[in-house]
Amino acid sequence: MRVRDASGRPLRARVHLQVLFNGAPVGEIGVHTVVGVWKETINWPPESAGHPLVFHAEVTAAGSTVKLDYPLTVQAR
């Protein structure tokens, strides 16, 4: 996830990341302070395979908060 200003410069931000199922939080990825980029490898539990999940991010930077939702489906290995 990249956090940039309108000119493309990295911003310091607070990023709160969760996994949602049917709109309810089912997993807490965490709260991170970043400067421009958050990156992490997530190992999903096998039980999550095939379920429609949402990767939910609340990003606060420069006094504003933006909420972003990214639908995802974990594939079975």
Beta strands, then each sheet from edge to edge (+ up, - down):
strand 1: 12-21
strand 2: 24-35
strand 3: 52-61
strand 4: 64-73
sheet 1: 2+ 1- 3+ 4-
end
